[in-house]
Amino acid sequence: MATRVVVQRPFAMRARRWARTNLFDGAWSALLTVVTVGVLGFIVFATARFVLIDAQWEVVLANRRLIFLGRMTAEDEWRVWPPIWLFAALAGYSLGAWSRVGPRGAAASAAAVLLLFALLAQGSNGVRLAFGVALAVAAYALAHAVLAGGRREAAGRRAVIAGWALLVPLTLAILLGFDGVPTARLGGFLLNVLLAAVGIAAALPIGVMLALGRASTLPAVRVAATAYIEVIRGAPLIAWLFIAWFVLPDFLPPVFNLNRMDLVLRAMLMLSIFTGAYIAEIVRGGLQSVPRGQVEAAQALGLGGFETTLRIVLPQALAAVIPALVSQLISLWKDTTLVSIIGLTDGLGGAEAAVAQREFFGRHSEVLLFAAAVFWVVAATMSRLSARLERRLGVGER
C-alpha cells in the first residue's frame, strides 16, 4: 500500500491563503479591509502618541491617593489593605481550584501587577502590594499542590466560596466598624468598588427571589413581585438616586435610626433595589427556558416544589443567562459613577478634583483617560471571567 506523504506548506503561503480567503475575497471585502485597517491604525497611532509622548501623567501620579481613596486620612489607610489581601488570596485560590492560568493570562496578570506597582509602590504601600501578590501566588499553588482531589478539595472549595460570601461584610466591618472611616470620607475608586460589591451581593438574591415570585402560582406573590419590577424599571437610576437623597429618609421608620441612614448606605440600597429589578427579568427569562420535562421528571422522582426549583430549575436557568447577567453587573459597575450627582465623590469625581488644582488645570485628557482605563480593566475582567465560566459550564453547547 502506498504511503501518503503530507506536505506542510510554509507559514507565509498559509498566511497569504488565509488573507486572500478572509480579507480580500472580492472588491468589497478588500475595500472594507483597507478602510478598517486604516482607521484602526490611525486610532492606535494617535493613542500611542498621546500616551507615550504628549500626555503629562504627573497629574495622575500626584493625585493617585485622591483618585483611589478620596478624602480618607492616612491614619485610616491601613483598613484598605486587609480586604485587598483577602481578595488576592481568594482570587488566587479560585483560579487554582476552578481554572488554569495560561500564557496569555499570566502575561495579563504580570502587566496588571506592574501597573499597580507603578501607581502604588510608594513607601510601605509597595511592600503591602507585594504581600498581596505573594498571597495570590501562594493560594494558587496551594489549590494545585495540596488540595488536589478527594475530600480536601471539596472542603477547600466550600471554604473559598464562604470566603467570597463574607468578603463584602468583612470589608464594610473593617472600613466602618471600630470607630472606622466616616462614610462621608469614603470616595475615589474605593467608593465605586464598595457600591458595586454591595450592589452585586444584594441585587443577585433580590433578583432571584423576584423572578421566582413573578413566576409563582400564588396570585398575591406574583402581583407584588410584578408591581415591584415594573415600578422600579419605570424610572431611570438618576431619579431613584435623587429619591434616595431627598425622599427616602421620610419613608424610613425611626427604628434603629433608619430615617437617619447615611447617604452612602442609601446609595447602596438604591443601587441594589434598582439592579435587582433588572436581574429579576433576566432570571425570569432563564426560568422560562428550562424545559417543562425537567420539572415533570423531578416530580416523578418525588422531589417537592422547593427542591425542584432549588436543585433542578434554578441552576439551569442561571447557567442559561450568564451573559445577560454579567452584562447587567458590568452596567452596575459603571453606573456607580452616577452617585456624583448626589454629592458623593467617586473615582471619576476624584479625577475631576485633581484637574481643578491650579498646577494641573486643563489636564482633563490624562485623568479622564486613566479613569476610563480603570473602569475598562474591571469590566473586561468581569467579561473574561464570564466567558470562562460559560465554557466551563458548557453554555450554548449540546
Secondary structure, 3 states (H helix, E strand, C coil): CCCCCCCCCCHHHHHHHHHHHHCCCCHHHHHHHHHHHHHHHHHHHHHHHHHHHHCCCHHHHHCHHHHHHECCCHHHHHHHHHHHHHHHHHHHHHHHHHCCCCHHHHHHHHHHHHHHHHHHCCCHHHHHHHHHHHHHHHHHHHHHHCCCCHHHHHHHHHHHHHHHHHHHHHHHHHHHCCCCCCHHHECHHHHHHHHHHHHHHHHHHHHHHHHHHHCCCCHHHHHHHHHHHHHHHCCCHHHHHHHHHHHHHHHCCCHHHHHHCCHHHHHHHHHHHHHHHHHHHHHHHHHHHCCHHHHHHHHHCCCCHHHHHHHHHHHHHHHHCHHHHHHHHHHHHHHHHHHHHHCCCEHHHHHHHHHCCHHHCCCHHHHHHHHHHHHHHHHHHHHHHHHHHHHHHCCCCC
